[in-house]
Amino acid sequence: MRVLLTGGFGNVGRSTLAALLAQGDDIRVLEADTPANRRNAALLGRGATVMFGDVRDPAAAREALVGREAVIHLAALIPPGADKAPDLAHSINVDGTARFLEAAASLASPPRFVLASSIAAYGDRLESPWIRTQDPLDSNQEDGYGRSKVEAEALVKSSGLPWSILRLSYIVWRKKLKRDPLMFHMPPSTRIEVCHTEDTGRAFAAAARLPGAEGGIFDIGGGEPCRTTFRAYLDRMFSLFGLGSSAFLPDEAFASKGFHCGWYADSDQAEEVLHFRRKSIEDYYREVGEETRWLRPWARLVAPVLKRAMLSSSPFLNRGRALA
């Protein structure tokens, strides 16, 4: 199958590229022209070629789409970058999607359009954590990234193209070992349903080709074996890094609302169609344990210093102290 993949060198993009290559597809990747992406392109083997261009450029969209049977549109500005530059995020996430849809619709044989959406489109679900694709999307939420995904979905649904929409949850991979800059913005009691990046890539590869995926909206999560709370997740991760439990971070160090996440009540239905699951959250923890095995002894030695530094970096705790 001839596939166009935008944003192919990001976390999910790499996994999607690997899944497409495993299927023997002919892949064209459209990426921004940066030194890092040039290096990534040089490492690609057979089965994939790279074009450099801006997803908001109609000419680049038209050129990239020539001869493609499917488009997997992953290119987006995500948090925290999207929070710092909301206008740029809207330009890339919404206007960029519109340019591709317009270019695809002008072709004699329009490709299937697979959009990467997000659980953020549902808004804050702390008080109602069970989520289904039929739930209303929150187009008035404060989170600009979530609003941009709501708008992008509406464009896809009204495009007249064959389409699929995948709403991603909390995506994990073994190399994501730096502290998440949004860590304190998620309340500790938040329910999260992780999905391994490799499973996510398989879901996109399947959505681009399976007849049963056309016209479908899918909540992409790992299901019951991948459900936890953010506090429990932090406990396991900190332990794997040699820091023990997360109890040194009080609930007051975190936001009390406003973050998007929850448990998907219908992610098993996505699995029935796309057949993408291979890994559970325990598999992910084992992978992180392998990645951090040499770090843990050193981290234990300086754990008090690391904990104090992490505690002092909480914007909510510092704000409360300043007000006091």
N, C-alpha and C positions, 0 to 999 in steps of 0.2 A: 504494500500500500504506500502511496506517496503522501507524506505528511509534512506539514509546516508546523514547527514548534517555536513559539516565541518565548523568550525568557528561559532558554534551554540551559543556561549555566548557573542558575540559582539552585537552591537546595532541592525543591521538588522537580525543577527542570532537569537536573542531572539524573534523577531517578527515572523520570519519564523517558529521557533519552535512552537510558540503559534498557528499559522495558521495550521500547520501540525497536531498538537494535536486536534484542533477543527474538523479536518476532520476524526479523528479516526485512523490516520496512525501509523504504527509501526516504531519508529524513533531510529536510532543510531546516536549519536553525537560523532564526533572526534574532540578533542581539545588538545591544548598544556597542559602539566602537570605543572600547576602553582597553588600556594595556592588559588588564587581567583577562578580559575576554579574548584578546588576541592570543594570549598564552594558552588559554583553554582550547581555542580553535586549533592551535598547532598540535595538540595532543590527540585530536580526534582521529579515529581510524576509518576504515571503510564503512560505507553505509550512511554517512552523514556529511553534509557540506554546510558551510556557514556563510551567511550574509550579514553585513554590518549596516545598521540603519536605525532610524528613530521610528518607533511604532506609531507615532502621531503623524508621520509623513505619508500622505496618500500615494506618492510615487513609490516609496519603499514597500508599502503594503501591496500595491498592484504587482510589483516585480516579484516579491516573495511568494505571492499566491499562484503564479503561473504554473499550471500543470499539477497542482496539489488536489488530492481527493478529500483531505481533512485538515483542519486547523486546530491545534491545541494551543489556546491562548492563555499563557501563564504570566506574561509580562505585566508587571504592576509595581507600584510603589507601596510598600507595606509599612506598618508601624515598626520602629518609632519614626522612620523617615517621613511617613505619611502624616504623622501628627505635627512634625516640625514644619512641613511645607504642604499644607492642605491644598493650595491652588495647584501646585505641581502634581500632587496625587490625583486630583480631579482630572487634570489634563492628560495624564498617562492612563489612569484606570478607566475613565469614561470616554474622553475624546479619542484616545488611542483605540479603544474597542470600537467606537463608532466608525473610525476610518477603515478598519479592517472589515467590518460588516458591509460597509458601502462598496469596498473594492471586491469583496467576495460575491456580493449580490449582482455585480455587473458582469460576472463571468458567464460564459455559455453553459458551463456545467458547474454550478456553485458547489463548493465543498461543505462537508459537515463542519459545524463550528462548535468546538468544545470549550466552554468557558470555565476558568478557575474562579469560583466565587468563594465565599467564606462564611463561617458561622457568625462572623461579625454582622452579617446582614440581619440577623434576628434581634440585635440589640442586647441590652443587659438582661440576662436570664437567671440572675442569682436567686430570685424568689420563685421562679418557675423553671427548674433546670431541665425538665424533660422536653426535648425539642423534636418536632416533626417537620417534614418539608411542606406540609399544608399550613403550618403556622404563618400568620401574617409577618411580613418583613417590616422592620422599623426604619422608615424613610425620614423620620424626624429626630433621630438620635443625635447626640452631641458628637459621637465618633464619626469624623469625616471619612475615615477609611470604610467603615460599615456602610455609610450612605453611598459612597462611590460604587460599592458592589451591588447595592440595590438598584442604582441607576444603570449599571452595566448589564445586569440581568434583564431589566426591562427592554433595553436596546436589542439584546439577543432574541428575546421572545417575540418581538415585533418585527424582526428582520426579514421574515419570509424564508430564511434558510433552514435546512435541517440542523438541529442543534441538540446539545446536551449541556447541562449545568451541574458542576460538582462543587458542593459547599464543603470546604475543608475545615477540619477541627484543629486540634493542637498537634502539629506535625513534629515528630522527633527523629533525630538521626544521631549516630554515635559520635560524629565529629562536632556536634553543637555543644561545646563544652564551656564556652565563655558564659559568664553570668548574663542572663536575659535582661536587657535594659528596661524592660517593662515588668520585671518581677514584682516590684512593690505596687504595681497598678492593679494586680489581681487579688481580690479578697481571699484569704486562706481557705474559706469554706466553699469556694467555687468548685463545682463539679467539672472535671475535664475528662474527655474521652480521647485519648491519644490515638494517632495513627502513624505507623512507621513510614518514613519517607519512601522506602522501597515499595511498600504496599500502595502508597498514594500514586507512585509512578505507574504501577500496574493498572490502577483504576483508570487513569487517563488514557493509557494505551488501549485498554479495552473499550472505553467510551468512544474512541475515534473510529472503531471498526465494527462493533457488534450491532446487528440490526435492532436488538431489543433495547439498546441504550438511546436510540433516537427519540427526541422529544421528552426525555426523562430528566428530572431534577433529583440529585442523589446527595444524601448526607453521608460524607465519607469519614467513617470512624472505624476503630478496631473492634467495636462491640463490647460485650460484657467483660472479656478478659483485659480490656484496655481502659476500663473506667476506674477513676480514683478521685480524690479531692486534691486541690492544690497543696494543702498542708501535708498530706501524706506523700505526695510527689516530692516536695521539698525535703522531707525527712529521708527518703530513699536516696535522693541525689546528693544531699550533703554528706550522708554516710559514705557513699561511694567515693566522695572526694576527701574523706578522712576528717570531716568536721563534726561527726555525730548527728544528732537530731537538729531540727530547725527551731527548737524551743527557745533559743536565745533571741529569736525575732518575735516580739509580741504582736498580737493582732493589730495593735495600734500603729505598727510600722507599715501597714498595708492600707490600700484604699478600701473603703467600705461598700462601694458600689461602682457602677459605670463600666465594668469590663464584660466583654462578650465571651462566654463559654458555657458549656452544659453537657448533658448526656443525650446522645441521639437515640430516640425511641425507635427509629426506623433504619438505622445503619445496616441491620441485617438484610433489609430489602435491597440495599445497594450491593451487598455481597452476592445475593442471589442472581443478580443480573450481570455484575462485572467480574466476579470471582477473583478478587485481588488480594485477599488476606493471606498472609503467611506468618506474620509475627505478632506476638502479644507484648504487653508492656514489660513482662518479665524478661522477654528476649532482649528488649531495649536496655533494661537495667544491666543484664549480663554484658552487653556490648560496651556500655559505659564503664563497667567494672574492668573490662580488659583494657580500655583506653586509659584509665586512670591508675592502673596498678602500680606504676612507678612513681606516681605523684603522691599517692596517699601517705606514705611514711613521712615525706617532707611536710605535707600539709598538716599532719598531726602535730609536728614540732612547733609550728607557728600558728596553730588554730586560734589561740586567744587573740592574736593580733588581727588575723583575718576576720574573725567574728566582730571585733570592735569596728573595724573598717567598714564591714558590710552594714552593721547597725547604723553607723553614722551616715551612710549613704541614702537612707530612707528619706524621701522628700516629705512624707506625711508625718513621720516622727519629728523631724526637724521643724516642720511648720507648726506642729502642736507646741513644741518647746518655745518657739519664737513668740507665739501668741500668749503663752503662759508668762 
